[in-house]
Amino acid sequence: MSETIEHELKCYWRGSDEPRALRKRHDDDCVDDECRGCLRCPKYHCIVCGIKHVDQQTCPECTSTVRDDLRDIVSLHLALPDHALSGGHDGRLEASRDLLGGEAMNMLVPGGQRGEIGDSEHRPTENLLVTWEDDWRKVLGNYTNDLASVEGAREFLDEHLSWAAQHHLAFDDFAEELRAHRAHLEDVLHAGERDTTGAPCPKCHKPLVLDSGDTHDDDRWVCQTRRCEQVPMTPADYTALTARAKLLAEWLDAEDMLLVYRINRGTLQSWASRRKVRKRRDFDTGRMTYNVAEALVQRDGRDERMGA
């Protein structure tokens, strides 16, 4: 019986502006003979992947992935000192760069005193983990005077991750920041090669992928969907596309919100946690996005109050 119920409640993604719907189940007003199903799924969905049905907040698979990201970040962080001294895959030692040790050294810089939140996109690992450690400690009432450290933050976050996955309202933001930080560490350490994805394709809306040429002018942005007829785009065409898309977009991620509207990540997360601005995960890119119109209302209202 339980298997039948689960099969009946199998839902699918209908689009960024639509709720997930049940397959072969229709609302009372549906007259579309070709409709795959339009009845809104009554189940709660995981706040990280937005797909799996959950009773609380986060599905077991996403919880496990976040835990792996946390542990991998610490392992990658331990490889930074050696890379800062001897790394470099472009014929140049990291130790010889303008910033001694290159980006690897930047990621090793201590994050500062507890409670100091950095706004930089690629802030040091210690800053990232300790900021979240302090946040969780505040919610739990579990304060500490111990010195901030990467290993200490990892131990606390790992120990309380199961609780946060189901009860911390910003667990999806935590998951997103860990995923982005892990990817950046891998880039710094040359620990993995991945396609460079970009803006949505104008035709099918799947992310474009960079096809690197011998020079920048030879680069082309191509659609990853084989059936799409989108012509490869030059760097100039791609730049124009992204600029226009960001100005017209109803939803933007934190990086673009800062670039286009000068609203930083911490402010967005604060508004979202207080239900002032809606947020949702982009189905194709996996990045958390925020409603532009609602963010601008909060920004402009805040600016008016500050000027009063």
QUITA-V448154 format. One record per residue. SS is DSSP state (A for helix, B for strand, O for the rest). OMEGA is omega in whole degrees, -180 to 180 (NA if undefined). Layout:
ss->SS omega->OMEGA
ss->SS omega->OMEGA
//
This chain:
ss->O omega->-179
ss->A omega->179
ss->A omega->179
ss->A omega->180
ss->A omega->-179
ss->A omega->179
ss->A omega->-179
ss->A omega->-178
ss->O omega->176
ss->O omega->-174
ss->B omega->-178
ss->B omega->-179
ss->O omega->-177
ss->O omega->-177
ss->O omega->-176
ss->O omega->-176
ss->O omega->-177
ss->O omega->175
ss->O omega->176
ss->O omega->-176
ss->B omega->179
ss->B omega->177
ss->O omega->176
ss->O omega->175
ss->O omega->-171
ss->O omega->174
ss->O omega->-172
ss->O omega->-175
ss->O omega->-176
ss->O omega->178
ss->O omega->-177
ss->O omega->-178
ss->O omega->-178
ss->O omega->-178
ss->O omega->180
ss->O omega->-174
ss->O omega->-176
ss->O omega->178
ss->O omega->-176
ss->B omega->179
ss->O omega->-177
ss->O omega->-176
ss->O omega->169
ss->B omega->180
ss->B omega->-179
ss->O omega->-177
ss->O omega->180
ss->O omega->-179
ss->O omega->180
ss->O omega->-174
ss->O omega->-174
ss->O omega->175
ss->B omega->-179
ss->B omega->175
ss->O omega->-180
ss->O omega->-176
ss->O omega->-168
ss->O omega->180
ss->O omega->-179
ss->A omega->-178
ss->A omega->180
ss->A omega->177
ss->A omega->179
ss->A omega->180
ss->A omega->179
ss->A omega->178
ss->A omega->178
ss->A omega->179
ss->A omega->180
ss->A omega->-179
ss->A omega->179
ss->A omega->178
ss->A omega->180
ss->A omega->178
ss->A omega->178
ss->A omega->180
ss->A omega->180
ss->A omega->-180
ss->O omega->-176
ss->A omega->-178
ss->A omega->-180
ss->A omega->-180
ss->A omega->-180
ss->A omega->-179
ss->A omega->-171
ss->A omega->-177
ss->O omega->179
ss->O omega->-177
ss->O omega->-180
ss->O omega->179
ss->O omega->-178
ss->O omega->178
ss->O omega->177
ss->A omega->-177
ss->A omega->-178
ss->A omega->-176
ss->O omega->-180
ss->O omega->171
ss->O omega->-175
ss->O omega->-179
ss->O omega->177
ss->A omega->-178
ss->A omega->178
ss->A omega->179
ss->A omega->178
ss->A omega->-180
ss->A omega->-180
ss->A omega->-177
ss->O omega->178
ss->O omega->-175
ss->O omega->179
ss->O omega->-178
ss->O omega->176
ss->O omega->179
ss->O omega->178
ss->O omega->-177
ss->O omega->179
ss->O omega->-179
ss->O omega->-176
ss->O omega->-177
ss->O omega->-177
ss->O omega->-179
ss->O omega->-177
ss->O omega->-178
ss->A omega->-179
ss->A omega->-179
ss->A omega->-179
ss->A omega->-175
ss->A omega->-178
ss->A omega->176
ss->A omega->178
ss->A omega->176
ss->A omega->-180
ss->A omega->179
ss->A omega->180
ss->A omega->179
ss->A omega->179
ss->A omega->179
ss->A omega->-178
ss->A omega->-174
ss->O omega->-176
ss->O omega->-174
ss->O omega->-180
ss->O omega->174
ss->O omega->179
ss->O omega->177
ss->O omega->179
ss->O omega->177
ss->O omega->178
ss->A omega->-177
ss->A omega->178
ss->A omega->178
ss->A omega->180
ss->A omega->-178
ss->A omega->-179
ss->A omega->-179
ss->A omega->179
ss->A omega->-179
ss->A omega->-175
ss->O omega->-175
ss->A omega->179
ss->A omega->176
ss->A omega->-177
ss->A omega->-178
ss->A omega->-177
ss->A omega->-173
ss->A omega->-180
ss->O omega->-173
ss->O omega->-180
ss->O omega->-179
ss->A omega->178
ss->A omega->175
ss->A omega->177
ss->A omega->-180
ss->A omega->-179
ss->A omega->-179
ss->A omega->177
ss->A omega->-179
ss->A omega->-180
ss->A omega->-179
ss->A omega->178
ss->A omega->180
ss->A omega->-180
ss->A omega->177
ss->A omega->178
ss->A omega->178
ss->A omega->-179
ss->A omega->-177
ss->A omega->-176
ss->O omega->-175
ss->O omega->179
ss->O omega->178
ss->O omega->180
ss->O omega->176
ss->O omega->174
ss->O omega->-180
ss->B omega->-177
ss->B omega->-176
ss->B omega->178
ss->B omega->176
ss->O omega->-180
ss->O omega->-176
ss->O omega->-175
ss->O omega->175
ss->O omega->170
ss->O omega->-178
ss->B omega->174
ss->B omega->-179
ss->B omega->-179
ss->B omega->174
ss->B omega->-173
ss->O omega->176
ss->O omega->180
ss->O omega->177
ss->O omega->179
ss->A omega->-180
ss->A omega->180
ss->A omega->179
ss->O omega->175
ss->B omega->175
ss->B omega->-175
ss->B omega->178
ss->B omega->-178
ss->O omega->179
ss->O omega->-173
ss->O omega->-176
ss->O omega->-178
ss->O omega->-178
ss->O omega->179
ss->O omega->179
ss->O omega->177
ss->O omega->-174
ss->B omega->175
ss->O omega->177
ss->A omega->-180
ss->A omega->178
ss->A omega->-179
ss->A omega->178
ss->A omega->179
ss->A omega->179
ss->A omega->-177
ss->A omega->179
ss->A omega->-180
ss->A omega->-178
ss->A omega->-179
ss->A omega->180
ss->A omega->-178
ss->A omega->-173
ss->O omega->175
ss->O omega->-180
ss->B omega->178
ss->B omega->175
ss->B omega->-173
ss->A omega->-179
ss->A omega->-180
ss->A omega->176
ss->A omega->178
ss->A omega->-177
ss->A omega->-174
ss->A omega->-172
ss->A omega->177
ss->O omega->176
ss->O omega->-174
ss->O omega->-174
ss->A omega->-178
ss->A omega->179
ss->A omega->178
ss->A omega->-179
ss->A omega->178
ss->A omega->178
ss->A omega->-179
ss->A omega->-179
ss->A omega->178
ss->O omega->178
ss->O omega->176
ss->O omega->-179
ss->O omega->178
ss->O omega->176
ss->B omega->177
ss->B omega->-179
ss->B omega->178
ss->O omega->-173
ss->O omega->-174
ss->O omega->-175
ss->O omega->-177
ss->O omega->-178
ss->O omega->176
ss->B omega->179
ss->B omega->-176
ss->B omega->-179
ss->B omega->-174
ss->A omega->-177
ss->A omega->-179
ss->A omega->178
ss->A omega->180
ss->A omega->176
ss->A omega->179
ss->A omega->-180
ss->A omega->-177
ss->A omega->177
ss->A omega->178
ss->A omega->-180
ss->A omega->180
ss->A omega->-180
ss->A omega->-179
ss->A omega->-179
ss->A omega->-177
ss->O omega->NA
//
